[in-house]
Amino acid sequence: MLVWTDKFKKIIDWVVERACIAIMAFLTVLVTYQVVTRYVFNSPSAVSEVLSRYMFVWLVLIGGAYVFGLREHMAITYVRDKFSPKIGILVDIFTEWTIAIFAFVVMWQGGFKASVRQMWQLDSTLEVPMGVIYSALPIAGVLILVYFVINQLKLIHQFQQLSVKG
């Protein structure tokens, strides 16, 4: 039943994994360059410092969406573990809905509005529109929402299987 969701999720996971790996690799090179220019040549690079800060923000947001998709995010499972498996799944569904509402309202809608409003403002060092930097929020929000739909379908399927078994 959920074969198409697994295939779709694998594609999204592959893309997001590669994006995070690329950002992390670039961030490692950038920070190494920053350390060398600061401490060896005594001439710190302002561009690498600012760019590494923005890359870290992107890594955290995109990585957070990826971890949500894997359902490996931090969760307090104490309450869920006190109930039967069926009720535990319902608690998981509620938890995911809460995160999805946050992702929709704050990250997607709020992030999109912030990105659009800041497209005119340039970063003083990189001369890149701040809206481009802020666009990590709606992108991560959309990823979380896509993962939410996939996770909900799987949780509902698990709940139905438990209901059939009795």
Secondary structure, 3 states (H helix, E strand, C coil): CCHHHHHHHHHHHHHHHHHHHHHHHHHHHHHHHHHHHHHHCCCCCHHHHHHHHHHHHHHHHHHHHHHHHHCCCCCCCHHHHCCCHHHHHHHHHHHHHHHHHHHHHHHHHHHHHHHHHCCCCECCCCCCEHHHHHCHHHHHHHHHHHHHHHHHHHHHHHHHHHHHHC
